């Protein structure tokens, strides 16, 4: 299902069969509606980490496609889940946390 200016532009569609369940959301801010269209990755990561902690079984992956790791070329990414003892992150995310 796609949206534009908050209104649906297509019907809900089934992507195929899978044993996995869930919803994938790809978000691009609409400059005609929102005054701020740049988002702070660390602020979003902290909020999503809190949501995953508070909602049993929720798995969240945050991928920032605006920038890429200079060594690997991969987008910045973090995964949050209540299934694991602690949030898991990509190697680049772990390196950045260790440097702080």
C-alpha positions in Angstrom: 0.0 0.0 0.0 1.4 3.4 -0.9 0.5 6.8 0.4 1.0 10.4 -0.8 0.1 13.4 1.3 -1.4 11.0 3.9 -3.9 9.5 1.4 -3.7 6.0 0.0 -2.6 5.8 -3.7 -2.8 2.1 -4.1 -4.6 -0.9 -2.5 -3.1 -3.2 0.0 -1.3 -6.0 -1.8 0.1 -9.4 -0.8 3.8 -9.8 -1.5 3.8 -13.6 -1.6 4.0 -16.5 0.8 6.5 -16.6 3.6 7.0 -18.1 7.1 8.0 -14.6 8.3 5.4 -12.1 9.5 5.4 -8.4 9.9 5.2 -5.1 8.2 8.0 -3.3 6.3 7.8 0.5 6.3 9.9 2.7 4.0 9.5 6.3 5.0 10.3 9.4 3.0 9.1 12.7 4.5 6.9 14.9 2.3 8.4 18.4 2.1 4.9 19.8 1.3 3.6 18.7 4.7 6.6 18.6 7.1 8.9 21.5 7.9 11.8 19.3 9.0 12.7 16.6 6.6 16.2 15.7 8.0 16.1 13.3 10.9 18.8 12.5 13.5 19.8 8.9 13.3 20.8 8.6 17.0 17.5 10.1 18.1 15.5 7.6 16.0 17.7 4.7 17.1 17.1 5.5 20.8 13.3 5.8 20.3 13.1 2.6 18.4 15.3 0.8 21.0 12.8 1.9 23.7 9.8 0.7 21.6 11.5 -2.7 21.0 12.2 -3.0 24.8 8.6 -2.1 25.8 6.9 -4.4 23.2 7.5 -8.1 23.6 8.3 -9.8 20.3 8.8 -6.6 18.4 11.8 -6.5 16.0 12.9 -3.3 14.5 15.6 -2.6 11.9 16.6 1.0 11.3 18.5 1.6 8.1 19.8 5.0 7.1 20.2 5.0 3.3 21.4 8.6 3.3 25.0 7.6 4.1 27.2 4.6 3.6 30.2 3.1 5.5 33.3 4.3 3.5 35.0 0.9 3.9 32.0 -1.5 3.2 29.7 0.8 1.2 26.8 -0.5 3.3 24.1 1.8 4.8 24.2 2.5 8.5 21.9 0.0 10.2 20.8 -1.1 13.7 18.5 -3.9 14.8 16.4 -3.8 18.0 14.6 -6.8 19.5 13.3 -8.1 22.8 14.2 -11.6 21.7 18.0 -11.0 22.2 19.6 -10.1 25.4 20.7 -6.8 23.9 20.2 -5.0 20.7 22.4 -6.3 17.9 24.1 -4.0 15.4 26.1 -4.2 12.3 29.8 -4.1 12.5 29.9 -0.4 11.5 27.4 0.4 14.3 29.5 -1.5 16.8 32.7 0.3 15.8 31.0 3.7 16.2 29.7 2.8 19.7 33.2 1.7 20.7 34.7 5.0 19.5 32.3 7.1 21.6 
